[in-house]
Amino acid sequence: MDNDEMKRLNFLLEIYVDVNVDKDFSVLSKNIDPFFILNMSGQLIYVNEVCEELLQCSRDDLVNMKLGNLFISSVLSDTQTFFIDKNREQLLNFDSKISLRPGNMIDVNVTTFPILFNDEVVGSYVVLKDITLIKRERQLLSEKQAAAGQLAAGIAHEIRNPITAIKGFLQLMMGEHKGETTYFKIVESEIDRVEMILKELMVLAKPTKINYQELDLRLLLDKVLTLMESQTLLNNIEVIKKFHALEVRIVGDENQLKQVFINYIKNAIEAMPNGGKLIIEGIGLNESAHIRIIDQGSGMPPDILKRISEPFFTTKEHGTGLGMLVSNEIIEEHRGKINITSNTEGTCIEVIVPTTG
């Protein structure tokens, strides 16, 4: 072993000692964060107690293990360079799987960042977070949505034909009737509402083919706000646009994205029955655009916020419980993400979509 290798080894051993000493400040908490330290050979040289508990394996067994003993091979082949890349100097985060024993699989979120010595990468910190329960919840939600889709298809099929016949005969009766038409119009409006629900059910059950094209995001938002202008005026809503560097283009289906933003803006309007300010923020970053729709309503309690995307869950008297679910699926189809935050001062829905660069 040459002098440089000895220095690097001593440096890593000093880190090994330091993480066991109580300090006033530390990036990692040895009592909370499961983490281990890796050398450039892909060998674990330190494992903290929390990591032992997570992996259900003793420190003596873990130390000197190789990455291949920890991460399953199919995952490791794609991620091994993340741990021991000599040219990497930034933090990386990804999901992975760990399997120390047959049948004992752990889903983890991995954060790894390099250890530098004399401007050279000599090892890595690897921080783990158990996301097994989160993965199970996602799987259950996915199965629930699939079941909702099957149910939606059945309901839509059974109802659409008789509703079409009822609407046709109603229009014939309206054409022949010479008296008061109030009741006819009420029935017609309710049939229209049933048809609207069926349309949402069909989107959930069998999404329409997406017509991808390059779109000017700012222009799309301006079109949506123009469409919603009458509703904002009627409800005494002041719309405030805050667009920054939003001269970006995205790839997507214009009609579906309009449907998403119209749904979110309608929800914001309904959250302010006495009027208020509706803020539409937009900013273009390196490879993504962030759109925030912020209302001044009374907000949603955590238990409601947690269930807001569940199929058929709604707090509205005439809601279908499908609007948020359909909107989420559309954004996911466009490789985007949705973040929702809410408190007593209002709700913010953030939509993040990739740009074309």
C-alpha positions in Angstrom: 0.0 0.0 0.0 1.5 3.4 -1.1 1.5 6.6 1.0 -1.5 8.1 -0.8 -3.6 5.0 -0.2 -2.5 5.1 3.5 -3.6 8.7 3.8 -7.0 8.0 2.2 -7.5 5.0 4.5 -6.6 7.1 7.6 -8.9 9.9 6.5 -11.9 7.4 6.2 -10.9 5.9 9.6 -11.0 9.4 11.1 -14.5 9.8 9.7 -15.4 6.4 11.3 -14.3 7.8 14.6 -15.9 11.2 14.2 -19.4 9.9 13.5 -19.3 8.1 16.9 -18.5 11.3 18.8 -21.2 13.7 19.9 -20.9 17.1 18.2 -22.7 20.4 18.3 -23.5 20.1 14.6 -23.6 17.2 12.1 -25.0 16.7 8.7 -26.2 13.3 9.8 -27.6 12.1 13.1 -26.1 8.8 14.1 -29.1 8.1 16.3 -31.8 8.9 13.6 -30.3 8.5 10.1 -29.5 4.9 8.9 -26.2 5.3 7.0 -22.9 3.6 6.2 -19.6 4.7 4.8 -18.2 3.2 1.6 -14.7 3.1 0.3 -13.7 3.2 -3.4 -13.6 -0.5 -3.6 -17.4 -0.7 -2.8 -16.7 -2.0 0.7 -18.6 -0.9 3.8 -16.2 0.4 6.4 -18.6 1.8 8.9 -22.3 1.2 9.7 -24.2 3.0 12.4 -26.6 1.4 14.8 -29.8 2.7 13.1 -28.6 1.1 9.9 -28.1 -2.2 11.7 -31.7 -2.1 12.9 -33.1 -1.2 9.4 -31.1 -4.0 7.7 -31.6 -6.5 10.6 -28.0 -7.4 10.5 -25.2 -6.9 12.9 -22.5 -4.3 12.3 -19.8 -7.1 12.4 -21.5 -8.8 9.5 -22.1 -5.6 7.6 -18.7 -4.1 7.8 -16.4 -5.3 5.0 -19.5 -6.4 3.0 -19.4 -5.4 -0.7 -22.3 -3.5 -2.4 -23.2 -6.7 -4.2 -24.0 -8.4 -0.9 -26.4 -5.6 0.0 -28.3 -4.4 -3.1 -30.0 -6.8 -5.4 -28.0 -7.4 -8.6 -30.5 -6.0 -11.1 -30.6 -2.7 -9.2 -26.9 -2.7 -8.5 -25.9 -2.9 -12.1 -27.7 0.4 -12.8 -26.6 2.2 -9.6 -23.1 1.0 -8.6 -21.3 3.9 -10.3 -23.4 6.3 -8.2 -21.6 5.1 -5.1 -18.0 4.9 -6.3 -17.6 7.3 -9.2 -14.3 9.1 -8.9 -15.6 12.0 -11.0 -18.8 12.6 -9.0 -18.9 15.5 -6.6 -22.6 16.0 -6.1 -25.4 14.4 -4.0 -27.5 11.8 -5.7 -30.9 10.4 -4.7 -32.8 7.4 -6.0 -35.0 4.5 -4.9 -33.5 1.0 -4.7 -34.0 -2.5 -3.2 -31.9 -4.3 -0.5 -32.0 -8.0 0.1 -29.7 -9.6 2.6 -31.8 -12.8 3.0 -34.0 -14.7 0.5 -37.6 -13.4 0.8 -36.6 -10.4 2.9 -36.8 -7.4 0.5 -36.5 -3.8 1.7 -37.5 -0.9 -0.5 -35.2 2.1 0.3 -34.6 5.6 -0.7 -30.9 6.1 -1.1 -29.0 9.4 -0.8 -25.3 9.2 -1.5 -22.7 12.0 -1.5 -19.0 11.8 -2.0 -16.3 12.1 0.6 -13.5 14.3 -0.6 -9.8 14.3 0.4 -7.4 16.7 -1.2 -10.0 17.4 -3.9 -10.2 13.6 -4.7 -13.2 11.4 -4.1 -12.1 8.7 -1.6 -15.4 7.2 -0.5 -19.1 7.9 0.0 -21.7 8.5 2.6 -24.8 6.4 1.9 -28.0 7.3 3.8 -31.0 5.0 3.7 -34.7 5.6 4.3 -37.1 2.7 4.6 -39.9 3.3 2.0 -41.4 -0.3 2.1 -44.7 0.9 3.6 -44.9 3.8 1.2 -44.4 1.4 -1.7 -47.1 -0.8 -0.4 -49.5 2.2 0.0 -48.7 3.2 -3.6 -49.4 -0.4 -4.8 -52.7 -0.5 -2.9 -53.7 2.9 -4.3 -52.8 1.7 -7.8 -55.0 -1.4 -7.3 -57.8 0.7 -6.0 -57.6 2.9 -9.0 -57.6 -0.1 -11.3 -60.7 -1.4 -9.6 -62.3 2.1 -9.8 -61.5 2.0 -13.5 -63.2 -1.3 -14.0 -66.2 -0.2 -12.0 -66.4 3.1 -14.0 -66.4 1.2 -17.3 -69.3 -1.0 -16.1 -71.3 1.9 -14.8 -70.8 4.1 -17.9 -71.7 1.2 -20.2 -74.9 0.4 -18.3 -76.1 4.0 -17.9 -75.1 5.7 -21.2 -77.6 4.0 -23.5 -80.7 4.5 -21.4 -79.7 8.1 -20.7 -79.3 8.7 -24.4 -82.8 7.4 -25.0 -84.3 9.4 -22.2 -82.7 12.6 -23.5 -84.0 11.9 -27.0 -87.6 11.4 -25.9 -87.3 14.5 -23.6 -86.3 16.7 -26.5 -89.2 15.4 -28.6 -91.6 16.2 -25.7 -90.1 19.7 -25.3 -90.7 20.3 -29.0 -94.4 19.4 -28.8 -95.1 21.1 -25.5 -96.6 24.6 -25.7 -96.8 25.5 -22.0 -94.3 26.1 -19.2 -91.0 24.5 -19.8 -89.3 25.0 -16.4 -89.6 21.4 -15.3 -88.4 20.2 -18.7 -85.3 22.4 -18.4 -84.5 21.1 -14.9 -84.7 17.5 -16.1 -82.6 18.4 -19.1 -79.9 20.0 -16.9 -79.8 17.0 -14.7 -79.4 14.7 -17.7 -76.5 16.9 -18.8 -75.0 16.5 -15.4 -75.3 12.7 -15.6 -73.6 12.8 -19.0 -70.8 14.9 -17.6 -70.2 12.3 -14.8 -70.3 9.5 -17.5 -67.6 11.4 -19.4 -65.4 11.6 -16.4 -65.9 7.9 -15.7 -64.9 7.1 -19.2 -61.7 9.1 -18.9 -61.0 7.1 -15.7 -61.9 3.8 -17.3 -60.3 4.2 -20.7 -58.2 7.4 -21.1 -58.4 8.9 -24.5 -55.3 8.8 -26.8 -53.1 11.7 -26.0 -52.4 14.0 -29.0 -48.8 15.1 -28.2 -47.6 18.3 -29.6 -45.2 21.1 -28.7 -47.1 23.8 -26.7 -46.4 27.3 -25.4 -47.1 26.9 -21.7 -47.8 30.6 -21.1 -50.2 30.8 -24.0 -52.0 27.7 -22.8 -52.4 29.2 -19.3 -53.7 32.5 -20.8 -56.3 30.6 -22.8 -57.4 28.8 -19.6 -57.7 32.1 -17.7 -59.7 33.6 -20.6 -62.1 30.7 -20.5 -62.5 31.0 -16.7 -62.8 34.9 -16.7 -66.6 34.9 -16.5 -66.6 32.6 -13.5 -64.0 34.6 -11.6 -66.0 37.8 -12.2 -69.3 36.3 -11.1 -67.7 35.0 -7.9 -65.8 38.3 -7.1 -62.4 36.6 -7.6 -59.4 38.8 -8.5 -56.9 36.9 -10.6 -53.3 37.8 -10.1 -50.8 36.4 -12.6 -47.1 36.1 -11.6 -45.2 34.6 -14.5 -41.4 34.6 -14.4 -39.2 33.3 -17.3 -42.2 31.3 -18.4 -41.3 31.6 -22.1 -41.0 27.8 -22.2 -42.4 25.0 -24.4 -43.7 21.7 -23.3 -44.9 18.5 -25.0 -48.4 17.5 -24.3 -52.1 17.3 -25.2 -53.5 20.8 -25.1 -57.1 19.8 -24.4 -56.1 17.5 -21.5 -53.8 20.0 -19.9 -56.6 22.7 -20.2 -58.9 20.2 -18.5 -56.4 19.9 -15.6 -55.9 23.6 -15.1 -59.6 24.4 -15.4 -60.4 21.8 -12.8 -57.8 23.3 -10.4 -59.0 26.8 -10.9 -62.7 25.8 -10.5 -61.7 24.2 -7.2 -59.9 27.4 -6.1 -63.0 29.5 -7.0 -65.3 27.1 -5.0 -62.9 27.4 -2.1 -63.6 31.2 -1.9 -67.5 31.5 -1.8 -67.1 35.1 -0.5 -64.6 36.1 -3.1 -60.9 36.7 -2.8 -57.6 36.6 -4.7 -56.6 33.8 -7.0 -52.8 33.8 -7.6 -51.5 32.0 -10.7 -47.7 31.7 -10.4 -45.5 30.3 -13.1 -41.7 30.0 -13.4 -39.5 28.2 -15.9 -36.4 26.5 -14.5 -33.6 24.5 -16.3 -35.6 21.5 -17.4 -39.0 22.0 -15.9 -41.9 24.5 -15.4 -43.6 25.1 -12.1 -47.2 26.3 -12.0 -48.8 27.2 -8.7 -52.6 27.9 -8.3 -53.1 29.6 -4.9 -56.4 30.4 -3.3 -57.4 32.3 -0.1 -60.0 29.8 1.0 -60.2 28.1 4.4 -58.0 25.3 3.4 -58.3 21.5 4.0 -57.5 19.6 7.2 -54.8 16.9 6.9 -57.2 14.0 6.8 -59.1 15.5 3.8 -55.8 16.5 2.1 -54.5 12.9 2.4 -57.6 11.5 0.6 -58.1 14.1 -2.0 -56.9 11.9 -4.9 -58.9 8.8 -3.9 -61.5 7.7 -6.4 -65.0 8.8 -5.6 -63.9 10.8 -2.5 -65.4 14.3 -2.4 -66.5 16.9 0.1 -68.7 18.7 -2.4 -72.5 18.3 -2.4 -72.6 17.7 -6.2 -69.0 16.4 -6.7 -68.2 13.1 -8.4 -64.9 12.5 -6.6 -63.2 11.9 -10.0 -61.8 15.4 -10.9 -58.6 15.2 -8.9 -57.9 11.6 -9.8 -58.4 12.2 -13.5 -56.2 15.4 -13.3 -53.5 13.5 -11.5 -53.5 10.7 -14.1 -53.2 13.3 -16.9 -50.2 15.0 -15.3 -48.5 11.6 -14.7 -49.1 10.8 -18.4 -47.2 14.0 -19.2 -44.3 12.9 -16.9 -45.2 15.6 -14.4 -45.8 15.8 -10.7 -48.4 17.5 -8.4 -47.8 18.9 -5.0 -50.7 20.1 -2.8 -50.2 22.1 0.4 -53.1 23.5 2.5 -53.6 25.4 5.7 -56.2 27.8 7.2 -55.1 30.6 4.9 -55.6 28.7 1.7 -54.5 26.0 -0.7 -51.6 25.8 -3.2 -51.6 23.3 -6.0 -48.2 23.0 -7.7 -47.9 21.4 -11.1 -44.4 20.5 -12.3 -44.0 19.5 -16.0 -40.8 18.9 -18.0 -39.9 21.5 -20.7 -38.4 20.9 -24.1 -35.3 22.8 -23.1 
